């Protein structure tokens, strides 16, 4: 989560209108009422536990542990019937290491779930599967950061395969976030569909550790027309979902806009909402393990994530009209 160095803040013109367009209609029933799908909480915990296990060795980019995590994720996508993008789940990219300047290789995992409408508008649902690996022989497991986000996105994929979305959805489990959002940048710079068709990014980064049961929704400062979606989902959620951490500030750690993968989409003018917990004592520590997660909160947060994805799909045309995409 929140790659250690923030990128330069991007100044974008904020659309002051459009909020009303995203308000649910009087006859529109909630996503929770419409959906027959229910979260498989046992599978959710299994995914978290496997991805944060010691044998993944912290999932650092270009390591054996990262490859094992990738193989597990792909096996899950295959088993649920998610279609690979352009015939392959693995999409390689290269970047220059911030620390050493050497060329490094990462691999994004991409799957597509077709929508029921003829619209070209597409939602991209992201989470990074890499973490920081091992330090001084100690494993930094990265349970919250970001095995939890990946597990929640896998749940979203299962939901949309059981209850097909109205619009196309790309599931993007990206690599090398901890190296400066490199996987997300590679996706945005070389998207598998026309860039203008990417209407919205929903990003999850750290959704499993909160003793006060707060899941922050980041992005409405930049895209205020998304506020009604947050309000709608928050009203049903079993966790608190305040908005914030997205306004420019000189306070360290006070603006998360460019600290995780959604920052790459924001830089390209693509509206986003990033769902994640606040900093906690296990953040970027070897204690970020499955055993130290608040698992009841995580399961409820993942249910809210799925609901958010469903509502966002239902209102994707309105998001596109409000943002001009």
Beta strands, then each sheet from edge to edge (+ up, - down):
strand 1: 83-84
strand 2: 90-96
strand 3: 103-113
strand 4: 122-128
strand 5: 134-135
strand 6: 138-139
strand 7: 168-174
strand 8: 198-204
strand 9: 216-218
strand 10: 272-276
sheet 1: 1+ 3- 2+
sheet 2: 1+ 3- 7+ 4+ 8+ 10+ 9-
sheet 3: 5+ 6-
end
